[in-house]
Amino acid sequence: MGKKGGSRHLKRKPAPKFWPIHRKEYLWATKPKPGPHSLNHSLPLTIILRDILGYAKTRREAKIILSQGKVLVNGKIRKEEAFPVGLMDVISIPDAEATFRLLSHEKGFILHSVKKDESSYRLCRIENKTTITSDSVQLNLHDGTNKLIKIPDRESSSEDIYQVFDVIKVAIPNDEIISKIELAKNSVALITGGKNRGAYGKIIEVEEAPGKKRRLLLATIEDAAGSRFQTILDFIFVIGDSEQSLPMP
């Protein structure tokens, strides 16, 4: 009988290149379970605890830490060693009084330490909008979650304020929408893909090309040093509005 389904195992050599693991020291790597982020856009909790933070020396030690409920992802206790953590997820370890946000970096991902006030929310990019009923719309977010929004008058632009590629702040852990960051000129954005991955700055210009897919429209970003980068909107993640000074991710 032929094989059915995908493999539950992953060797180190074909593992994503941005994973900070030795390729030839051992044979196997932890394969992320199906979840909010795909294999090529996530890190399993085991690798974060052992290879990045150094809280564990072995996989066994990492599993013990997780089984005791000492690690929270977006405000929820996660005990699965292979749980996938992706872009903008907030990882909290109360016993160590440490909180991190996973950000895009030129080599893949980086754990950025955040303060207590910044750990109370996560950022989610709107990937798509789905009409559910005549007065409700479902926002499909980049981390696999969805938000149902009531819009009494769909024709009114003042009520239908959420657009694709805008970013919403979602409270942790109650998942309520706090505010919205619009993808617009002078907004602060992070590049999440392509050769300029990890660069960030203010949006200087967004291409206007009727008939062209919006995901493929070009955006120009200028960093604090004055250098400019150009990439497609699909690789743009807005992290601050036009009134905000350029932050350090």
Order of alpha helices (4+ residues) and beta strands (2+ residues): beta-beta-beta-alpha-beta-beta-beta-beta-beta-beta-beta-beta-beta-beta-beta-beta-beta-beta-beta-beta
